[in-house]
């Protein structure tokens, strides 16, 4: 049998979810709340991450764009994040007052005044600047209230192993999105993997982020932008290709 046919059969067989894995809504909500509380209690944290972003071409071919990066965070109002992808190298710094985005490939940067907390920053990026950050809900101070209110269906899929860490695996549905999360078992209930499926886009593309090298405690970062490369300052609208979806592909997703 052709290897691709074997994979297709395995995927088809997997569509029948065992009864034991069907929704234990109370347990799923309990573990989501435990993760939310654990994350909120971590005043300093850092981690590395890998993302995959699916795009759909006009002829229904699925393509996957991969990137990696690091996040350092001090609650309530400081964060530094890097992202290295095939189309751009970006660093983002927020010191509680000013958001700075550095496009390393073009050696340009832009700044915007967004005084407030990390929660406020995420909201402003989505609502004011029209720059929603996929997965940013996981950095906010109350993950449970961000993710759970619109859930219409819950599945407890048992356990899975992500990067060597055993996790509880849950799947949730809303009217617009399906999403899955793998939460590390034990006292450190951090999100190990988060997958979002866009139900309202043709062919249901997915975005996933996987966390590794999870650390809490002291963060060696002063969250101050140092223009060590003599980068040129531009207006935010002129800072190209800082999204995970590069401009070259923005006409493809349908």
BALOBA-1460 file (C-alpha; in Angstrom, 3 decimals):
// residues 254
<rec num="1" residu="x" x="0.000" y="0.000" z="0.000"/>
<rec num="2" residu="x" x="1.224" y="3.509" z="-0.820"/>
<rec num="3" residu="x" x="2.451" y="5.372" z="2.310"/>
<rec num="4" residu="x" x="0.058" y="8.259" z="1.651"/>
<rec num="5" residu="x" x="-2.865" y="5.825" z="1.479"/>
<rec num="6" residu="x" x="-1.770" y="4.346" z="4.794"/>
<rec num="7" residu="x" x="-1.747" y="7.798" z="6.399"/>
<rec num="8" residu="x" x="-5.189" y="8.561" z="4.945"/>
<rec num="9" residu="x" x="-6.612" y="5.349" z="6.404"/>
<rec num="10" residu="x" x="-5.093" y="6.131" z="9.798"/>
<rec num="11" residu="x" x="-6.618" y="9.607" z="9.744"/>
<rec num="12" residu="x" x="-10.007" y="8.256" z="8.736"/>
<rec num="13" residu="x" x="-9.905" y="5.685" z="11.522"/>
<rec num="14" residu="x" x="-9.080" y="8.444" z="13.982"/>
<rec num="15" residu="x" x="-12.355" y="10.233" z="13.269"/>
<rec num="16" residu="x" x="-14.215" y="7.819" z="15.527"/>
<rec num="17" residu="x" x="-13.450" y="9.221" z="18.983"/>
<rec num="18" residu="x" x="-13.683" y="6.591" z="21.764"/>
<rec num="19" residu="x" x="-16.521" y="7.079" z="24.238"/>
<rec num="20" residu="x" x="-14.040" y="7.452" z="27.085"/>
<rec num="21" residu="x" x="-12.583" y="10.528" z="25.372"/>
<rec num="22" residu="x" x="-15.883" y="12.361" z="24.898"/>
<rec num="23" residu="x" x="-16.434" y="15.540" z="26.843"/>
<rec num="24" residu="x" x="-15.912" y="15.612" z="30.570"/>
<rec num="25" residu="x" x="-16.896" y="19.260" z="30.660"/>
<rec num="26" residu="x" x="-16.475" y="19.760" z="34.396"/>
<rec num="27" residu="x" x="-12.935" y="18.344" z="34.414"/>
<rec num="28" residu="x" x="-11.927" y="20.323" z="31.338"/>
<rec num="29" residu="x" x="-13.179" y="23.556" z="32.891"/>
<rec num="30" residu="x" x="-11.424" y="22.727" z="36.161"/>
<rec num="31" residu="x" x="-8.099" y="22.171" z="34.418"/>
<rec num="32" residu="x" x="-8.501" y="25.289" z="32.279"/>
<rec num="33" residu="x" x="-9.142" y="27.306" z="35.436"/>
<rec num="34" residu="x" x="-6.101" y="25.714" z="37.120"/>
<rec num="35" residu="x" x="-3.935" y="26.667" z="34.134"/>
<rec num="36" residu="x" x="-5.337" y="30.212" z="34.118"/>
<rec num="37" residu="x" x="-4.655" y="30.639" z="37.839"/>
<rec num="38" residu="x" x="-1.145" y="29.197" z="37.549"/>
<rec num="39" residu="x" x="-0.261" y="31.488" z="34.656"/>
<rec num="40" residu="x" x="-1.646" y="34.564" z="36.407"/>
<rec num="41" residu="x" x="0.435" y="33.786" z="39.494"/>
<rec num="42" residu="x" x="3.712" y="33.776" z="37.521"/>
<rec num="43" residu="x" x="4.939" y="37.354" z="37.753"/>
<rec num="44" residu="x" x="7.988" y="36.576" z="35.615"/>
<rec num="45" residu="x" x="8.292" y="33.918" z="32.947"/>
<rec num="46" residu="x" x="10.172" y="33.045" z="29.800"/>
<rec num="47" residu="x" x="9.847" y="30.406" z="27.115"/>
<rec num="48" residu="x" x="10.766" y="29.505" z="23.564"/>
<rec num="49" residu="x" x="8.107" y="28.691" z="21.014"/>
<rec num="50" residu="x" x="7.548" y="27.249" z="17.548"/>
<rec num="51" residu="x" x="4.579" y="28.199" z="15.380"/>
<rec num="52" residu="x" x="2.954" y="26.810" z="12.266"/>
<rec num="53" residu="x" x="0.578" y="28.923" z="10.191"/>
<rec num="54" residu="x" x="-1.475" y="27.265" z="7.469"/>
<rec num="55" residu="x" x="-2.463" y="29.230" z="4.400"/>
<rec num="56" residu="x" x="-4.783" y="28.142" z="1.615"/>
<rec num="57" residu="x" x="-4.015" y="28.952" z="-2.020"/>
<rec num="58" residu="x" x="-6.807" y="29.803" z="-4.479"/>
<rec num="59" residu="x" x="-6.541" y="26.244" z="-5.846"/>
<rec num="60" residu="x" x="-6.998" y="24.792" z="-2.326"/>
<rec num="61" residu="x" x="-3.416" y="23.795" z="-1.651"/>
<rec num="62" residu="x" x="-2.460" y="23.985" z="2.015"/>
<rec num="63" residu="x" x="0.924" y="25.535" z="2.757"/>
<rec num="64" residu="x" x="2.614" y="25.729" z="6.148"/>
<rec num="65" residu="x" x="4.737" y="28.658" z="7.312"/>
<rec num="66" residu="x" x="6.991" y="27.964" z="10.295"/>
<rec num="67" residu="x" x="8.682" y="30.323" z="12.723"/>
<rec num="68" residu="x" x="10.325" y="30.251" z="16.146"/>
<rec num="69" residu="x" x="11.035" y="32.743" z="18.875"/>
<rec num="70" residu="x" x="11.438" y="33.655" z="22.520"/>
<rec num="71" residu="x" x="9.255" y="35.492" z="25.046"/>
<rec num="72" residu="x" x="10.349" y="37.204" z="28.281"/>
<rec num="73" residu="x" x="7.542" y="38.650" z="30.399"/>
<rec num="74" residu="x" x="7.170" y="40.495" z="33.688"/>
<rec num="75" residu="x" x="3.624" y="41.167" z="34.843"/>
<rec num="76" residu="x" x="1.792" y="43.396" z="34.607"/>
<rec num="77" residu="x" x="3.371" y="45.527" z="31.893"/>
<rec num="78" residu="x" x="6.639" y="44.342" z="30.356"/>
<rec num="79" residu="x" x="7.317" y="41.932" z="27.525"/>
<rec num="80" residu="x" x="9.991" y="41.241" z="24.928"/>
<rec num="81" residu="x" x="9.304" y="38.791" z="22.118"/>
<rec num="82" residu="x" x="11.348" y="37.695" z="19.120"/>
<rec num="83" residu="x" x="10.236" y="35.797" z="16.052"/>
<rec num="84" residu="x" x="12.427" y="34.283" z="13.350"/>
<rec num="85" residu="x" x="10.673" y="33.136" z="10.199"/>
<rec num="86" residu="x" x="11.535" y="32.540" z="6.583"/>
<rec num="87" residu="x" x="10.293" y="35.990" z="5.589"/>
<rec num="88" residu="x" x="11.191" y="38.218" z="8.518"/>
<rec num="89" residu="x" x="13.122" y="38.577" z="11.751"/>
<rec num="90" residu="x" x="11.180" y="40.678" z="14.238"/>
<rec num="91" residu="x" x="11.707" y="41.848" z="17.818"/>
<rec num="92" residu="x" x="8.914" y="43.435" z="19.839"/>
<rec num="93" residu="x" x="9.477" y="45.257" z="23.136"/>
<rec num="94" residu="x" x="6.939" y="46.776" z="25.502"/>
<rec num="95" residu="x" x="8.042" y="48.648" z="28.640"/>
<rec num="96" residu="x" x="4.614" y="49.570" z="30.005"/>
<rec num="97" residu="x" x="4.433" y="52.768" z="27.984"/>
<rec num="98" residu="x" x="5.894" y="52.342" z="24.523"/>
<rec num="99" residu="x" x="5.609" y="49.472" z="22.051"/>
<rec num="100" residu="x" x="8.636" y="49.082" z="19.779"/>
<rec num="101" residu="x" x="8.765" y="46.741" z="16.783"/>
<rec num="102" residu="x" x="12.127" y="46.158" z="15.097"/>
<rec num="103" residu="x" x="12.293" y="44.591" z="11.631"/>
<rec num="104" residu="x" x="15.852" y="43.277" z="11.638"/>
<rec num="105" residu="x" x="16.025" y="42.335" z="7.955"/>
<rec num="106" residu="x" x="15.287" y="45.903" z="6.827"/>
<rec num="107" residu="x" x="16.934" y="47.456" z="9.923"/>
<rec num="108" residu="x" x="13.933" y="49.679" z="10.607"/>
<rec num="109" residu="x" x="11.744" y="50.129" z="13.657"/>
<rec num="110" residu="x" x="8.473" y="51.751" z="14.638"/>
<rec num="111" residu="x" x="7.065" y="52.870" z="17.973"/>
<rec num="112" residu="x" x="3.628" y="53.585" z="19.382"/>
<rec num="113" residu="x" x="2.498" y="54.906" z="22.754"/>
<rec num="114" residu="x" x="0.307" y="52.253" z="24.386"/>
<rec num="115" residu="x" x="0.549" y="52.919" z="28.140"/>
<rec num="116" residu="x" x="-0.929" y="50.212" z="30.328"/>
<rec num="117" residu="x" x="-0.722" y="46.514" z="31.041"/>
<rec num="118" residu="x" x="0.045" y="43.580" z="28.762"/>
<rec num="119" residu="x" x="-3.709" y="42.852" z="28.730"/>
<rec num="120" residu="x" x="-4.353" y="46.377" z="27.471"/>
<rec num="121" residu="x" x="-1.619" y="46.028" z="24.865"/>
<rec num="122" residu="x" x="-3.157" y="42.846" z="23.432"/>
<rec num="123" residu="x" x="-6.563" y="44.524" z="23.257"/>
<rec num="124" residu="x" x="-5.143" y="47.638" z="21.589"/>
<rec num="125" residu="x" x="-3.222" y="45.614" z="19.002"/>
<rec num="126" residu="x" x="-6.432" y="43.818" z="18.068"/>
<rec num="127" residu="x" x="-8.959" y="46.657" z="18.291"/>
<rec num="128" residu="x" x="-7.019" y="49.852" z="17.526"/>
<rec num="129" residu="x" x="-4.152" y="48.733" z="15.325"/>
<rec num="130" residu="x" x="-5.943" y="45.772" z="13.684"/>
<rec num="131" residu="x" x="-2.959" y="43.568" z="14.498"/>
<rec num="132" residu="x" x="-4.329" y="40.629" z="16.484"/>
<rec num="133" residu="x" x="-1.576" y="38.376" z="17.813"/>
<rec num="134" residu="x" x="-2.435" y="34.671" z="17.486"/>
<rec num="135" residu="x" x="-2.056" y="32.912" z="20.821"/>
<rec num="136" residu="x" x="-1.757" y="36.166" z="22.782"/>
<rec num="137" residu="x" x="-4.701" y="35.115" z="24.975"/>
<rec num="138" residu="x" x="-2.275" y="32.750" z="26.695"/>
<rec num="139" residu="x" x="-0.219" y="35.710" z="27.949"/>
<rec num="140" residu="x" x="-3.089" y="37.603" z="29.541"/>
<rec num="141" residu="x" x="-3.814" y="37.755" z="33.259"/>
<rec num="142" residu="x" x="-7.065" y="35.763" z="33.069"/>
<rec num="143" residu="x" x="-6.854" y="33.158" z="30.323"/>
<rec num="144" residu="x" x="-10.038" y="31.446" z="31.451"/>
<rec num="145" residu="x" x="-12.186" y="34.530" z="30.928"/>
<rec num="146" residu="x" x="-10.588" y="35.148" z="27.544"/>
<rec num="147" residu="x" x="-11.127" y="31.676" z="26.112"/>
<rec num="148" residu="x" x="-14.067" y="29.982" z="27.816"/>
<rec num="149" residu="x" x="-17.171" y="32.247" z="27.630"/>
<rec num="150" residu="x" x="-17.923" y="31.486" z="23.963"/>
<rec num="151" residu="x" x="-17.321" y="27.721" z="24.169"/>
<rec num="152" residu="x" x="-20.258" y="25.652" z="22.909"/>
<rec num="153" residu="x" x="-18.744" y="22.154" z="22.978"/>
<rec num="154" residu="x" x="-16.020" y="20.478" z="25.033"/>
<rec num="155" residu="x" x="-14.057" y="17.249" z="24.617"/>
<rec num="156" residu="x" x="-11.607" y="15.694" z="27.047"/>
<rec num="157" residu="x" x="-9.204" y="13.772" z="24.813"/>
<rec num="158" residu="x" x="-7.167" y="12.240" z="27.624"/>
<rec num="159" residu="x" x="-3.434" y="12.813" z="27.707"/>
<rec num="160" residu="x" x="-0.710" y="13.516" z="25.202"/>
<rec num="161" residu="x" x="3.025" y="14.126" z="25.324"/>
<rec num="162" residu="x" x="4.451" y="17.415" z="24.019"/>
<rec num="163" residu="x" x="8.232" y="17.791" z="23.990"/>
<rec num="164" residu="x" x="8.549" y="15.049" z="26.598"/>
<rec num="165" residu="x" x="5.967" y="16.613" z="28.962"/>
<rec num="166" residu="x" x="2.764" y="14.698" z="29.684"/>
<rec num="167" residu="x" x="-0.256" y="16.926" z="29.184"/>
<rec num="168" residu="x" x="-4.033" y="16.949" z="29.508"/>
<rec num="169" residu="x" x="-5.537" y="17.373" z="26.037"/>
<rec num="170" residu="x" x="-8.815" y="19.241" z="25.540"/>
<rec num="171" residu="x" x="-10.757" y="20.350" z="22.469"/>
<rec num="172" residu="x" x="-13.262" y="23.211" z="22.463"/>
<rec num="173" residu="x" x="-15.642" y="24.660" z="19.906"/>
<rec num="174" residu="x" x="-17.081" y="28.150" z="19.475"/>
<rec num="175" residu="x" x="-19.232" y="29.538" z="16.692"/>
<rec num="176" residu="x" x="-16.206" y="30.919" z="14.834"/>
<rec num="177" residu="x" x="-13.278" y="28.756" z="15.949"/>
<rec num="178" residu="x" x="-12.282" y="25.307" z="17.066"/>
<rec num="179" residu="x" x="-9.319" y="25.192" z="19.408"/>
<rec num="180" residu="x" x="-7.292" y="22.598" z="21.242"/>
<rec num="181" residu="x" x="-4.931" y="22.937" z="24.155"/>
<rec num="182" residu="x" x="-2.432" y="20.633" z="25.844"/>
<rec num="183" residu="x" x="-1.809" y="21.576" z="29.502"/>
<rec num="184" residu="x" x="1.190" y="20.251" z="31.418"/>
<rec num="185" residu="x" x="0.158" y="17.904" z="34.206"/>
<rec num="186" residu="x" x="1.285" y="18.582" z="37.754"/>
<rec num="187" residu="x" x="1.986" y="21.793" z="39.634"/>
<rec num="188" residu="x" x="3.329" y="23.668" z="36.590"/>
<rec num="189" residu="x" x="0.104" y="23.790" z="34.583"/>
<rec num="190" residu="x" x="1.395" y="25.795" z="31.630"/>
<rec num="191" residu="x" x="0.106" y="25.513" z="28.041"/>
<rec num="192" residu="x" x="2.392" y="23.253" z="26.013"/>
<rec num="193" residu="x" x="0.547" y="23.470" z="22.700"/>
<rec num="194" residu="x" x="-2.347" y="25.589" z="21.430"/>
<rec num="195" residu="x" x="-4.052" y="24.995" z="18.077"/>
<rec num="196" residu="x" x="-6.671" y="27.294" z="16.528"/>
<rec num="197" residu="x" x="-8.803" y="26.200" z="13.557"/>
<rec num="198" residu="x" x="-10.622" y="28.877" z="11.552"/>
<rec num="199" residu="x" x="-14.016" y="27.375" z="10.754"/>
<rec num="200" residu="x" x="-15.188" y="30.402" z="8.780"/>
<rec num="201" residu="x" x="-12.308" y="30.269" z="6.291"/>
<rec num="202" residu="x" x="-12.413" y="27.852" z="3.352"/>
<rec num="203" residu="x" x="-10.536" y="24.601" z="4.056"/>
<rec num="204" residu="x" x="-10.318" y="25.484" z="7.785"/>
<rec num="205" residu="x" x="-6.646" y="26.564" z="8.102"/>
<rec num="206" residu="x" x="-4.929" y="26.120" z="11.454"/>
<rec num="207" residu="x" x="-2.509" y="28.097" z="13.556"/>
<rec num="208" residu="x" x="-0.475" y="26.319" z="16.217"/>
<rec num="209" residu="x" x="2.028" y="27.398" z="18.826"/>
<rec num="210" residu="x" x="4.148" y="24.959" z="20.814"/>
<rec num="211" residu="x" x="5.977" y="26.024" z="23.974"/>
<rec num="212" residu="x" x="9.368" y="24.732" z="25.103"/>
<rec num="213" residu="x" x="12.073" y="25.680" z="27.627"/>
<rec num="214" residu="x" x="9.436" y="26.920" z="30.086"/>
<rec num="215" residu="x" x="10.950" y="28.919" z="32.976"/>
<rec num="216" residu="x" x="9.581" y="31.041" z="35.787"/>
<rec num="217" residu="x" x="11.436" y="33.332" z="38.152"/>
<rec num="218" residu="x" x="13.971" y="36.048" z="37.427"/>
<rec num="219" residu="x" x="14.096" y="37.380" z="33.865"/>
<rec num="220" residu="x" x="17.390" y="38.976" z="32.788"/>
<rec num="221" residu="x" x="15.904" y="41.766" z="30.681"/>
<rec num="222" residu="x" x="15.447" y="45.496" z="31.213"/>
<rec num="223" residu="x" x="12.820" y="45.815" z="28.431"/>
<rec num="224" residu="x" x="14.409" y="48.956" z="27.066"/>
<rec num="225" residu="x" x="14.861" y="49.332" z="23.318"/>
<rec num="226" residu="x" x="18.545" y="49.859" z="22.515"/>
<rec num="227" residu="x" x="19.080" y="50.842" z="18.892"/>
<rec num="228" residu="x" x="22.412" y="49.041" z="18.614"/>
<rec num="229" residu="x" x="22.171" y="48.626" z="14.820"/>
<rec num="230" residu="x" x="21.345" y="52.281" z="14.050"/>
<rec num="231" residu="x" x="17.998" y="51.187" z="12.671"/>
<rec num="232" residu="x" x="15.925" y="53.812" z="10.877"/>
<rec num="233" residu="x" x="12.680" y="54.872" z="12.537"/>
<rec num="234" residu="x" x="9.545" y="54.682" z="10.390"/>
<rec num="235" residu="x" x="5.827" y="55.068" z="10.933"/>
<rec num="236" residu="x" x="4.042" y="51.902" z="12.097"/>
<rec num="237" residu="x" x="2.144" y="51.697" z="8.780"/>
<rec num="238" residu="x" x="5.476" y="51.587" z="6.911"/>
<rec num="239" residu="x" x="6.893" y="48.658" z="8.880"/>
<rec num="240" residu="x" x="6.461" y="45.802" z="6.424"/>
<rec num="241" residu="x" x="6.250" y="42.045" z="7.000"/>
<rec num="242" residu="x" x="6.064" y="41.977" z="10.786"/>
<rec num="243" residu="x" x="3.005" y="39.695" z="10.786"/>
<rec num="244" residu="x" x="3.303" y="35.927" z="10.726"/>
<rec num="245" residu="x" x="1.432" y="36.030" z="7.415"/>
<rec num="246" residu="x" x="3.843" y="37.780" z="5.005"/>
<rec num="247" residu="x" x="2.474" y="40.216" z="2.456"/>
<rec num="248" residu="x" x="3.457" y="37.799" z="-0.334"/>
<rec num="249" residu="x" x="0.750" y="35.390" z="0.858"/>
<rec num="250" residu="x" x="-2.035" y="37.707" z="1.936"/>
<rec num="251" residu="x" x="-3.927" y="37.216" z="-1.303"/>
<rec num="252" residu="x" x="-3.924" y="33.435" z="-0.930"/>
<rec num="253" residu="x" x="-5.973" y="32.789" z="2.196"/>
<rec num="254" residu="x" x="-9.610" y="32.548" z="1.152"/>
